[in-house]
Amino acid sequence: MSAADPMREAERVLRICSACMYCDGLCPVFPAIDGKHSFSLTDVSYLSNLCHNCQGCWHDCQYAPPHPFAVNLPATFAELRQHSYADHLWPPALGRVFRASSLAVPATVALALLITFGLVLGTDSSALLTAHAGEGAFYRVLPWTAMAGLAGCTFAWAVIAVTLATLRYWHTIAPQATVREIVRALPAALSDIITLRHLGGGGPGCHDHDERTSQRRRILHHLTAGGFVLSGLSTIVASAYHHLLGVLAPYPVASLPVMLGLVGGTTMTVGAVGLLGLGARADREPSDRGETGLNVAFLILLALVGASGLAVLGFRSTPAMGLLLTTHLGLVFGLFAALPFSKALHAPFRAAALLWAAIDSRRRSLARAPEASGDTP
């Protein structure tokens, strides 16, 4: 996407799309623009996040390059999504960090690793290469207070910053949505969010490579997100073991926290690596270099977190456990710290856009109902 003014390019392209509507039925973007002839910054921010980047419209469009109209909706939306993330981040100064996230994310992770290794070496430098066994072995590498403190601070930061950014975005796209409308539209929106229905490109799937379609990206997204959730549940269950049952990590392989972590870490790693592979083979023309960089950085980080957790499990009874555990913890702390200015923002922003789409669809249906019955609204 090389337009000097992305907002002006978006309005130009969307006017052509709203007049043509050949792609109606591919995704929720086209019903949302039906009948519209002008588009504000709010409209564009909403539509760009409603787009799931299946690229179906790129391959179906009769006005795509080399046509003089040069309609490239996926690339246009990809650039504008990044603007919407940066514009709604909290604190606002974080927007500048996001615009340099290709450097900020790895720098944050590197700093987290440096701090974690510094704490371990400052406590007991021999812990990195010493075999530890039995209950509480992990805390002989990094004391529980330091581990819990870093995890709690970085996680709280991520939750607060991402939540406030999402609320600011919601206020932008849906300032007049009522609680009643939200409650009524929530089931339909949750169905779209959980099933990733719109990664189906209208049914056959995404265009992962040239004009061929498949459900691979949808499946890999499910694996990545599901693995992330299971890994989080593993931590929650382990915390319950620690505080409620008084049992310290590491836990037996057959225990609930370890099984959740094993399945979660495996699926998250497989999903992230698979998405990286799809991205490496993807067509570059209907994409944006900035968003591609965001995707790669975030997926590599997820894959490293998952793989390092599996390595800790596999080698926890060997002298390598201390080094592997420290690396894994540093990556986890770095992931939490970098979440607010990483591609992770696409999940809550897209969820908000899908909720507003469900509300808007209900409003349109109610507005058409009196006309269909012959009544005057």
VOPAGU-2260 file (C-alpha; in pm, 1 decimal, decimal comma):
REM VOPAGU-2260
SITE   aa  ch    i         X         Y         Z
SITE  MET   A    0       0,0       0,0       0,0
SITE  SER   A    1     177,7     314,8    -116,3
SITE  ALA   A    2     -92,5     581,8    -125,6
SITE  ALA   A    3      24,5     913,4      20,8
SITE  ASP   A    4    -305,0     956,0     210,6
SITE  PRO   A    5    -441,4     617,8     323,9
SITE  MET   A    6    -770,3     771,9     437,6
SITE  ARG   A    7    -833,8     929,7      98,7
SITE  GLU   A    8    -741,2     603,8     -75,5
SITE  ALA   A    9    -978,5     411,3     151,2
SITE  GLU   A   10   -1266,8     644,9      71,1
SITE  ARG   A   11   -1194,9     617,5    -301,9
SITE  VAL   A   12   -1182,2     238,8    -297,6
SITE  LEU   A   13   -1488,0     200,7     -73,6
SITE  ARG   A   14   -1696,8     424,7    -301,3
SITE  ILE   A   15   -1614,1     196,2    -591,7
SITE  CYS   A   16   -1694,4    -111,8    -382,7
SITE  SER   A   17   -2026,1      27,7    -258,3
SITE  ALA   A   18   -2129,6     104,5    -615,5
SITE  CYS   A   19   -2025,6    -238,7    -745,3
SITE  MET   A   20   -2110,4    -475,9    -454,8
SITE  TYR   A   21   -1997,4    -776,1    -661,4
SITE  CYS   A   22   -1824,3    -912,5    -349,3
SITE  ASP   A   23   -2137,0    -894,3    -134,0
SITE  GLY   A   24   -2155,9   -1217,3      63,3
SITE  LEU   A   25   -1781,0   -1269,7      99,5
SITE  CYS   A   26   -1754,5   -1107,8     442,5
SITE  PRO   A   27   -1934,0    -861,8     674,9
SITE  VAL   A   28   -1756,5    -559,1     524,7
SITE  PHE   A   29   -1979,6    -542,6     218,0
SITE  PRO   A   30   -2317,1    -554,2     394,9
SITE  ALA   A   31   -2179,9    -279,4     620,7
SITE  ILE   A   32   -2106,4     -47,4     325,3
SITE  ASP   A   33   -2425,0    -127,3     132,3
SITE  GLY   A   34   -2601,3     198,2      45,4
SITE  LYS   A   35   -2324,5     424,5     173,8
SITE  HIS   A   36   -2170,9     685,6     -54,5
SITE  SER   A   37   -1926,6     856,7     180,5
SITE  PHE   A   38   -1700,7     725,3     453,1
SITE  SER   A   39   -1570,2     901,2     760,3
SITE  LEU   A   40   -1254,7     821,1     956,3
SITE  THR   A   41   -1474,3     634,0    1205,5
SITE  ASP   A   42   -1628,2     423,6     926,9
SITE  VAL   A   43   -1288,1     334,7     789,7
SITE  SER   A   44   -1148,8     245,9    1133,4
SITE  TYR   A   45   -1445,3      15,9    1189,5
SITE  LEU   A   46   -1439,0    -146,9     845,2
SITE  SER   A   47   -1064,0    -207,4     843,6
SITE  ASN   A   48   -1090,6    -411,5    1164,7
SITE  LEU   A   49   -1405,1    -586,9    1046,3
SITE  CYS   A   50   -1197,8    -715,4     752,5
SITE  HIS   A   51   -1043,8   -1057,1     828,9
SITE  ASN   A   52    -794,8   -1032,6     540,6
SITE  CYS   A   53    -918,6   -1347,6     366,5
SITE  GLN   A   54    -828,1   -1168,0      37,8
SITE  GLY   A   55   -1136,6   -1305,3    -137,6
SITE  CYS   A   56   -1229,2    -957,8    -261,7
SITE  TRP   A   57    -881,5    -914,2    -411,7
SITE  HIS   A   58    -916,8   -1224,5    -626,8
SITE  ASP   A   59   -1282,7   -1160,4    -718,5
SITE  CYS   A   60   -1253,3    -788,6    -791,8
SITE  GLN   A   61   -1290,4    -684,2   -1156,2
SITE  TYR   A   62   -1128,1    -348,4   -1074,5
SITE  ALA   A   63    -809,2    -485,6    -917,6
SITE  PRO   A   64    -475,7    -404,3   -1087,0
SITE  PRO   A   65    -397,2    -383,2   -1373,2
SITE  HIS   A   66    -738,7    -213,3   -1407,8
SITE  PRO   A   67    -698,7     167,5   -1395,6
SITE  PHE   A   68    -914,0     183,1   -1079,8
SITE  ALA   A   69    -646,3     -27,2    -903,2
SITE  VAL   A   70    -875,5    -139,7    -620,7
SITE  ASN   A   71    -676,4    -317,8    -351,0
SITE  LEU   A   72    -904,9    -334,0     -49,3
SITE  PRO   A   73    -698,9    -585,7     158,4
SITE  ALA   A   74    -382,5    -372,8     140,0
SITE  THR   A   75    -578,7     -53,8     206,6
SITE  PHE   A   76    -739,7    -201,5     516,1
SITE  ALA   A   77    -411,9    -355,4     635,7
SITE  GLU   A   78    -247,7     -13,6     650,7
SITE  LEU   A   79    -548,3     148,8     814,7
SITE  ARG   A   80    -571,4    -120,2    1083,7
SITE  GLN   A   81    -227,4     -16,6    1202,2
SITE  HIS   A   82    -343,2     345,6    1224,3
SITE  SER   A   83    -645,8     240,2    1427,3
SITE  TYR   A   84    -426,0      49,0    1673,8
SITE  ALA   A   85    -183,9     338,8    1719,6
SITE  ASP   A   86    -459,1     601,7    1747,5
SITE  HIS   A   87    -642,6     423,0    2028,9
SITE  LEU   A   88    -355,1     296,9    2242,4
SITE  TRP   A   89    -331,3     396,2    2606,2
SITE  PRO   A   90    -137,9     582,3    2718,9
SITE  PRO   A   91    -147,8     785,0    2394,9
SITE  ALA   A   92     232,3     807,9    2385,5
SITE  LEU   A   93     231,2     431,6    2326,8
SITE  GLY   A   94     107,5     505,4    1974,6
SITE  ARG   A   95     456,8     620,5    1885,2
SITE  VAL   A   96     597,5     296,4    2023,9
SITE  PHE   A   97     352,2      96,8    1814,0
SITE  ARG   A   98     461,7     271,0    1495,8
SITE  ALA   A   99     812,0     144,0    1568,7
SITE  SER   A  100     691,4    -193,2    1697,6
SITE  SER   A  101     917,7    -386,8    1461,9
SITE  LEU   A  102    1197,2    -269,6    1692,7
SITE  ALA   A  103     999,0    -211,7    2013,9
SITE  VAL   A  104     868,7    -568,6    2048,8
SITE  PRO   A  105    1207,1    -746,8    2020,3
SITE  ALA   A  106    1367,2    -474,7    2234,3
SITE  THR   A  107    1104,6    -527,5    2505,8
SITE  VAL   A  108    1152,4    -904,3    2497,5
SITE  ALA   A  109    1530,5    -864,0    2510,3
SITE  LEU   A  110    1499,0    -633,4    2812,5
SITE  ALA   A  111    1268,9    -882,6    2987,3
SITE  LEU   A  112    1519,6   -1162,4    2923,9
SITE  LEU   A  113    1803,0    -945,4    3053,4
SITE  ILE   A  114    1613,1    -863,2    3374,2
SITE  THR   A  115    1514,8   -1227,0    3431,0
SITE  PHE   A  116    1868,3   -1356,7    3381,0
SITE  GLY   A  117    1999,5   -1075,8    3600,3
SITE  LEU   A  118    1768,0   -1176,6    3884,1
SITE  VAL   A  119    1868,6   -1543,1    3855,8
SITE  LEU   A  120    2240,8   -1468,7    3841,6
SITE  GLY   A  121    2210,5   -1219,2    4126,5
SITE  THR   A  122    2040,1   -1478,8    4345,9
SITE  ASP   A  123    2248,8   -1787,2    4267,3
SITE  SER   A  124    2461,7   -1797,0    3953,3
SITE  SER   A  125    2505,5   -2173,9    3979,5
SITE  ALA   A  126    2127,2   -2225,8    3949,2
SITE  LEU   A  127    2138,1   -2191,5    3571,8
SITE  LEU   A  128    2337,8   -2509,2    3515,5
SITE  THR   A  129    2247,8   -2720,8    3816,0
SITE  ALA   A  130    1997,9   -3004,8    3817,2
SITE  HIS   A  131    1704,2   -2931,6    4049,0
SITE  ALA   A  132    1449,2   -3193,5    4148,8
SITE  GLY   A  133    1154,6   -3229,4    4379,2
SITE  GLU   A  134     883,5   -2994,6    4495,5
SITE  GLY   A  135     976,5   -2626,9    4463,7
SITE  ALA   A  136    1261,9   -2693,8    4217,2
SITE  PHE   A  137    1157,4   -2403,4    3992,0
SITE  TYR   A  138    1181,7   -2158,2    4281,9
SITE  ARG   A  139    1540,6   -2259,2    4349,1
SITE  VAL   A  140    1620,1   -2108,7    4008,2
SITE  LEU   A  141    1410,7   -1791,6    4049,8
SITE  PRO   A  142    1245,3   -1721,8    4386,0
SITE  TRP   A  143     866,2   -1727,3    4387,5
SITE  THR   A  144     840,0   -1360,5    4491,0
SITE  ALA   A  145    1046,0   -1247,3    4192,4
SITE  MET   A  146     865,5   -1482,7    3952,8
SITE  ALA   A  147     518,8   -1385,1    4072,3
SITE  GLY   A  148     609,7   -1016,8    4094,2
SITE  LEU   A  149     735,2    -991,4    3735,8
SITE  ALA   A  150     449,8   -1201,4    3600,3
SITE  GLY   A  151     188,4   -1004,3    3794,9
SITE  CYS   A  152     322,2    -661,0    3695,6
SITE  THR   A  153     364,4    -735,6    3325,9
SITE  PHE   A  154      30,8    -917,6    3302,0
SITE  ALA   A  155    -156,7    -639,8    3483,4
SITE  TRP   A  156       4,8    -383,7    3251,0
SITE  ALA   A  157    -102,9    -582,8    2945,5
SITE  VAL   A  158    -462,8    -625,0    3066,2
SITE  ILE   A  159    -505,0    -258,4    3161,9
SITE  ALA   A  160    -345,5    -115,6    2847,0
SITE  VAL   A  161    -524,5    -350,8    2603,8
SITE  THR   A  162    -860,6    -307,0    2779,4
SITE  LEU   A  163    -839,3      72,6    2774,5
SITE  ALA   A  164    -729,7      75,4    2409,9
SITE  THR   A  165   -1024,1    -148,1    2318,0
SITE  LEU   A  166   -1269,2      68,0    2512,2
SITE  ARG   A  167   -1137,0     379,7    2336,1
SITE  TYR   A  168   -1180,7     204,8    2003,2
SITE  TRP   A  169   -1534,1      94,2    2095,2
SITE  HIS   A  170   -1627,0     449,6    2190,6
SITE  THR   A  171   -1502,7     563,9    1849,1
SITE  ILE   A  172   -1697,6     315,0    1636,5
SITE  ALA   A  173   -2010,4     270,6    1853,0
SITE  PRO   A  174   -2065,8     579,9    2069,5
SITE  GLN   A  175   -2446,1     541,2    2065,4
SITE  ALA   A  176   -2474,5     166,1    2121,4
SITE  THR   A  177   -2701,2      90,2    2416,3
SITE  VAL   A  178   -2655,6    -184,7    2673,8
SITE  ARG   A  179   -2975,8    -346,2    2549,3
SITE  GLU   A  180   -2845,0    -355,6    2192,3
SITE  ILE   A  181   -2514,0    -501,3    2307,7
SITE  VAL   A  182   -2684,6    -779,6    2504,4
SITE  ARG   A  183   -2912,3    -872,8    2213,8
SITE  ALA   A  184   -2631,5    -870,7    1956,1
SITE  LEU   A  185   -2379,9   -1050,7    2177,1
SITE  PRO   A  186   -2474,5   -1413,4    2088,0
SITE  ALA   A  187   -2432,6   -1353,8    1713,1
SITE  ALA   A  188   -2109,6   -1160,1    1766,9
SITE  LEU   A  189   -1963,6   -1425,4    1997,8
SITE  SER   A  190   -2045,0   -1693,5    1742,8
SITE  ASP   A  191   -1849,8   -1503,7    1475,5
SITE  ILE   A  192   -1561,8   -1432,5    1714,5
SITE  ILE   A  193   -1522,2   -1788,2    1844,8
SITE  THR   A  194   -1576,9   -1973,8    1516,5
SITE  LEU   A  195   -1372,7   -1728,7    1302,7
SITE  ARG   A  196   -1645,6   -1774,0    1045,9
SITE  HIS   A  197   -1527,3   -1483,2     834,9
SITE  LEU   A  198   -1186,9   -1640,5     778,8
SITE  GLY   A  199   -1383,5   -1864,5     545,0
SITE  GLY   A  200   -1390,7   -1603,9     268,7
SITE  GLY   A  201   -1762,2   -1655,2     220,2
SITE  GLY   A  202   -1734,7   -2033,3     253,1
SITE  PRO   A  203   -1440,7   -2195,8      70,1
SITE  GLY   A  204   -1168,8   -2039,6     286,5
SITE  CYS   A  205    -887,0   -1787,0     257,7
SITE  HIS   A  206    -663,6   -1732,9     -41,9
SITE  ASP   A  207    -343,7   -1851,7     123,9
SITE  HIS   A  208    -158,9   -1882,0    -204,6
SITE  ASP   A  209    -272,6   -1730,5    -539,5
SITE  GLU   A  210    -635,4   -1806,2    -628,9
SITE  ARG   A  211    -659,7   -2136,9    -441,5
SITE  THR   A  212    -862,8   -2138,3    -121,4
SITE  SER   A  213    -837,1   -2345,5     192,6
SITE  GLN   A  214    -938,4   -2349,6     559,2
SITE  ARG   A  215    -575,4   -2378,2     673,0
SITE  ARG   A  216    -546,1   -2023,3     805,9
SITE  ARG   A  217    -869,4   -2058,7     999,8
SITE  ILE   A  218    -755,6   -2389,8    1151,7
SITE  LEU   A  219    -411,6   -2252,1    1240,0
SITE  HIS   A  220    -570,5   -1945,3    1400,9
SITE  HIS   A  221    -783,5   -2178,2    1613,5
SITE  LEU   A  222    -476,1   -2376,6    1715,8
SITE  THR   A  223    -280,0   -2064,7    1807,1
SITE  ALA   A  224    -559,3   -1894,9    2000,9
SITE  GLY   A  225    -671,0   -2218,3    2165,4
SITE  GLY   A  226    -315,5   -2300,0    2268,4
SITE  PHE   A  227    -272,5   -1953,3    2416,4
SITE  VAL   A  228    -593,0   -1994,4    2620,6
SITE  LEU   A  229    -495,4   -2343,3    2742,0
SITE  SER   A  230    -151,8   -2217,6    2844,0
SITE  GLY   A  231    -317,6   -1941,5    3043,3
SITE  LEU   A  232    -549,4   -2194,0    3208,6
SITE  SER   A  233    -245,3   -2403,9    3295,6
SITE  THR   A  234     -97,8   -2108,7    3485,4
SITE  ILE   A  235    -427,1   -2044,4    3666,4
SITE  VAL   A  236    -460,6   -2410,4    3771,4
SITE  ALA   A  237     -97,4   -2418,1    3882,2
SITE  SER   A  238    -163,9   -2110,1    4093,9
SITE  ALA   A  239    -458,7   -2290,3    4254,9
SITE  TYR   A  240    -234,5   -2590,9    4329,0
SITE  HIS   A  241      18,4   -2356,7    4487,4
SITE  HIS   A  242    -211,2   -2136,3    4697,9
SITE  LEU   A  243    -508,7   -2362,1    4768,3
SITE  LEU   A  244    -347,1   -2705,4    4790,3
SITE  GLY   A  245      -3,3   -2596,7    4907,5
SITE  VAL   A  246     171,6   -2801,7    4637,5
SITE  LEU   A  247     471,1   -2633,6    4470,7
SITE  ALA   A  248     582,7   -2669,6    4109,5
SITE  PRO   A  249     701,5   -2864,6    3918,9
SITE  TYR   A  250     402,4   -3095,9    3904,3
SITE  PRO   A  251     379,6   -3454,9    3774,0
SITE  VAL   A  252     334,7   -3495,8    3400,0
SITE  ALA   A  253     -11,1   -3646,4    3451,0
SITE  SER   A  254    -130,1   -3348,1    3660,0
SITE  LEU   A  255    -387,7   -3104,3    3525,2
SITE  PRO   A  256    -163,2   -2795,2    3498,5
SITE  VAL   A  257     108,3   -2989,5    3313,9
SITE  MET   A  258    -136,0   -3152,4    3071,8
SITE  LEU   A  259    -300,2   -2817,1    2997,8
SITE  GLY   A  260      42,4   -2662,5    2940,7
SITE  LEU   A  261     157,2   -2952,0    2724,8
SITE  VAL   A  262    -145,6   -2939,1    2495,6
SITE  GLY   A  263    -155,6   -2560,3    2496,9
SITE  GLY   A  264     214,8   -2514,5    2427,7
SITE  THR   A  265     210,3   -2770,5    2147,9
SITE  THR   A  266     -94,9   -2631,0    1969,6
SITE  MET   A  267      19,9   -2269,6    2008,5
SITE  THR   A  268     362,8   -2352,3    1865,5
SITE  VAL   A  269     221,8   -2556,2    1576,5
SITE  GLY   A  270     -34,8   -2286,5    1497,7
SITE  ALA   A  271     216,7   -2000,9    1508,6
SITE  VAL   A  272     474,3   -2184,1    1295,9
SITE  GLY   A  273     202,6   -2284,4    1049,6
SITE  LEU   A  274      83,4   -1924,4    1015,6
SITE  LEU   A  275     442,6   -1811,6     960,4
SITE  GLY   A  276     469,1   -2068,4     681,3
SITE  LEU   A  277     148,3   -1947,4     517,6
SITE  GLY   A  278     267,0   -1589,7     543,9
SITE  ALA   A  279     598,9   -1671,4     379,6
SITE  ARG   A  280     417,3   -1813,7      74,7
SITE  ALA   A  281     143,5   -1549,6      59,5
SITE  ASP   A  282      94,6   -1307,5    -227,3
SITE  ARG   A  283     261,7    -977,7    -132,8
SITE  GLU   A  284      49,9    -747,4    -351,9
SITE  PRO   A  285    -274,1    -754,1    -145,1
SITE  SER   A  286     -81,7    -699,1     179,3
SITE  ASP   A  287     102,4    -424,9     363,0
SITE  ARG   A  288     466,4    -451,9     463,2
SITE  GLY   A  289     405,9    -294,8     803,2
SITE  GLU   A  290     131,5    -540,3     896,6
SITE  THR   A  291     337,6    -830,9     766,5
SITE  GLY   A  292     618,8    -727,4     999,9
SITE  LEU   A  293     376,0    -710,8    1293,0
SITE  ASN   A  294     245,8   -1058,8    1213,0
SITE  VAL   A  295     591,7   -1211,6    1187,9
SITE  ALA   A  296     718,8   -1055,2    1512,3
SITE  PHE   A  297     414,7   -1164,7    1712,1
SITE  LEU   A  298     402,3   -1517,4    1570,2
SITE  ILE   A  299     774,4   -1574,3    1629,8
SITE  LEU   A  300     730,9   -1460,1    1990,2
SITE  LEU   A  301     433,3   -1694,5    2043,4
SITE  ALA   A  302     625,9   -1984,7    1889,9
SITE  LEU   A  303     927,2   -1916,8    2112,4
SITE  VAL   A  304     711,6   -1899,7    2425,6
SITE  GLY   A  305     540,0   -2228,3    2338,6
SITE  ALA   A  306     857,6   -2410,1    2236,2
SITE  SER   A  307    1054,4   -2291,3    2539,4
SITE  GLY   A  308     775,9   -2409,0    2772,3
SITE  LEU   A  309     782,2   -2752,1    2609,6
SITE  ALA   A  310    1162,4   -2757,8    2643,6
SITE  VAL   A  311    1133,8   -2688,0    3017,7
SITE  LEU   A  312     894,1   -2981,0    3051,2
SITE  GLY   A  313    1115,7   -3211,9    2847,5
SITE  PHE   A  314    1443,7   -3129,1    3025,3
SITE  ARG   A  315    1327,9   -3030,1    3373,6
SITE  SER   A  316    1514,5   -3317,4    3539,7
SITE  THR   A  317    1846,7   -3226,3    3374,4
SITE  PRO   A  318    2108,3   -2954,5    3444,6
SITE  ALA   A  319    1963,8   -2758,9    3149,9
SITE  MET   A  320    1640,5   -2689,2    3338,0
SITE  GLY   A  321    1762,4   -2367,0    3500,7
SITE  LEU   A  322    1874,1   -2212,7    3172,3
SITE  LEU   A  323    1558,4   -2322,0    2990,5
SITE  LEU   A  324    1326,1   -2206,0    3268,3
SITE  THR   A  325    1491,7   -1865,4    3287,0
SITE  THR   A  326    1464,3   -1824,9    2910,0
SITE  HIS   A  327    1098,5   -1930,6    2911,4
SITE  LEU   A  328    1008,8   -1695,0    3194,7
SITE  GLY   A  329    1189,5   -1405,0    3027,3
SITE  LEU   A  330     999,9   -1469,7    2703,2
SITE  VAL   A  331     667,1   -1485,0    2890,4
SITE  PHE   A  332     737,8   -1159,1    3076,2
SITE  GLY   A  333     842,3    -999,0    2746,7
SITE  LEU   A  334     525,4   -1123,4    2574,9
SITE  PHE   A  335     305,8    -969,6    2844,2
SITE  ALA   A  336     499,0    -640,9    2839,8
SITE  ALA   A  337     482,9    -613,0    2458,6
SITE  LEU   A  338     117,8    -718,8    2413,4
SITE  PRO   A  339     -27,7    -363,3    2408,9
SITE  PHE   A  340     184,8    -258,1    2111,1
SITE  SER   A  341     194,1    -589,0    1922,3
SITE  LYS   A  342     -32,3    -753,8    1666,9
SITE  ALA   A  343    -223,9    -902,1    1961,8
SITE  LEU   A  344    -440,7    -589,1    1942,6
SITE  HIS   A  345    -611,8    -728,0    1634,7
SITE  ALA   A  346    -807,6    -974,6    1849,9
SITE  PRO   A  347    -998,5    -731,3    2077,7
SITE  PHE   A  348   -1034,8    -469,9    1802,8
SITE  ARG   A  349   -1179,9    -724,9    1561,5
SITE  ALA   A  350   -1411,0    -856,0    1834,9
SITE  ALA   A  351   -1536,4    -501,4    1894,1
SITE  ALA   A  352   -1591,6    -452,1    1520,2
SITE  LEU   A  353   -1786,9    -779,0    1497,1
SITE  LEU   A  354   -2005,7    -676,4    1791,7
SITE  TRP   A  355   -2082,5    -343,4    1627,4
SITE  ALA   A  356   -2154,3    -524,4    1297,8
SITE  ALA   A  357   -2406,9    -746,3    1478,8
SITE  ILE   A  358   -2572,9    -439,6    1634,2
SITE  ASP   A  359   -2579,5    -258,1    1300,3
SITE  SER   A  360   -2728,0    -564,6    1128,3
SITE  ARG   A  361   -3008,1    -579,0    1386,5
SITE  ARG   A  362   -3076,0    -209,0    1339,1
SITE  ARG   A  363   -3102,1    -250,3     963,6
SITE  SER   A  364   -3333,0    -550,1    1000,5
SITE  LEU   A  365   -3562,6    -357,4    1234,6
SITE  ALA   A  366   -3562,5     -58,6     999,6
SITE  ARG   A  367   -3665,2    -279,0     705,5
SITE  ALA   A  368   -3937,8    -461,6     897,9
SITE  PRO   A  369   -4202,3    -183,0     877,3
SITE  GLU   A  370   -4130,1    -138,5     505,8
SITE  ALA   A  371   -4177,2    -511,2     440,1
SITE  SER   A  372   -4513,0    -508,1     620,9
SITE  GLY   A  373   -4628,1    -193,8     445,7
SITE  ASP   A  374   -4631,8      13,9     764,2
SITE  THR   A  375   -4485,4     360,5     790,2
SITE  PRO   A  376   -4197,7     376,2    1038,7
